Amino acid sequence: MLTGLLVAAAVMIVLSAHRTWKKIPESYAAWSAGNLVVGYLNAHTNRWPTSWDDLKDVENAQTFLPLDQLQKLVRIDWKADVERLMQNARGDTNWIPHVFTRPDGERLRSAWGADTEPNGKVARYLRQR
């Protein structure tokens, strides 16, 4: 019985460590990507970036991972219509776009709260414009 409990505890620890190992880089990537896009929007009069290359020269954006790593962890909808995003953001204070995802199209995980989640960050920025 005790052996079974120890095995179960060990499995839980390993699974928790694995989830954390994957979640932390993704959370930093989400945070960084949101900061870069908002910085780009701010510097380019709300023009949406068209590629990662556009984000290379964004100044004063707090990033936690290099751009080449972000590209592996985050997918951005480069064809997003910023005017439509702005209209939706202003029309519904609960509306959140889905322009940032994981590379497989699934929702990005952001461990450090709403301020670090890139879709919400963009929506909040656009509501104020």
ABEGO torsion letter per residue (X at the ends): XAAAAAAAAAAAAAAAAAAAAAAAAAAAAAAAAAAAAAAAAAAAGGBBBABAAAAAABBGBBBABBAAAAAAABBBBAABBAAAAAAAAAABAABBBBABBBAAGBBBBBAAEAAABAAAAAAAAAAAX
